[in-house]
């Protein structure tokens, strides 16, 4: 007596929920047009972003130059402490670098201040 396995696909119909090739083409075309619009919008905003970053950087540089040395030392220590804590907690490197960036900026300002005096 030989037994044959029944084909599990026999008697089943295809699911009507599967997209057709024309549906897929339409979805790809929709995604493409949305992506192009988003890229165009982003490109239009780049000059505004550059101007805002430039203005804020100038303001920060001026504030650092005007701050007292004890204030800068406290800010540097806080930045290094935050970066160290994030590093020990296993935060991504980019986050740790972002937390340490103010310390590097302020340390550079302190070094420049020492050279000009």
LINSUL-V643545 format. One line per field, one symbol per residue. phi: phi as a letter, one per 30 degrees, with the letter a starting at -180 (. if undefined). A space follows every 10 residues. Layout:
# LINSUL-V643545
phi=???
This chain:
# LINSUL-V643545
phi=.cccdddddd iccddddddd dddddddddd dddddddddd dddddeeddd dddddddddd dddddddddd dddddddddd dddddddddi deeddddddd eddddddddd ddddddc
